Amino acid sequence: MQGKTAGLSSREEGLESEIGFVADSMHGKLARWLRILGYDTVYWRGNDEDLLDFASNSGRILLTSDVELHRAALKRNVRSVLLPLEGIEVQLAMVAAYVRDLLGIDPERFLSPEATRCSLCNGELVQIGDELWECSSCGQRYWEGSHWRRIETTLRKALEIALTKGSADAGSGCEEGNLQADRVEGRGR
């Protein structure tokens, strides 16, 4: 687990600092994983219309398995990734591939964890000791414990999938491509 140092983290210096996500109510687990990776990710539990307004106004990338919500997002020029309901490794790979196609960010870099976000509330983490971080919003503490091996295994599998599949529909069983649908319909940003 990498922490912030005295200067800027590698994400703050690059395009990754501009990436924000909003995960619909079906993707709470994915929201937690993206926070572990250090990405500002809102977990949305409200209605779809408000979700679309929020995504549009904030410029966040919508993450959903709802085909109708995905189509509505595209019609409103909201960037959206249509994901399978299950399989966190595939979901992470698809998001990494989408971001690669959209911003040119390498999946290996995208899938590298940084201790900057609380996985519970999305608050900012502050390093308070050697290998110890605390959320500035909720007070949750984080450390690199034995569970970290499982996290690394999941991220390694996601990277393998992202690198094996050449497009943003990596491993998708969905009927509609993600970034490809954006480009075909002229809605990619």
Secondary structure, 3 states (H helix, E strand, C coil): CCECCCCCCHHHHCHHHHCEEEECCCCHHHHHHHHHCCCEEEECCCCHHHHHHHHHHHCCEEEECCHHHHHHHHHCCCCEEECCCCCHHHHHHHHHHHHHHHHCCCHHHHCCCCECECCCCCCEEEEEECCEEEECCCCCEEECCCCHHHHHHHHHHHHHHHHHCCCCCCCCCCCCCCHHHHHHCCCCC
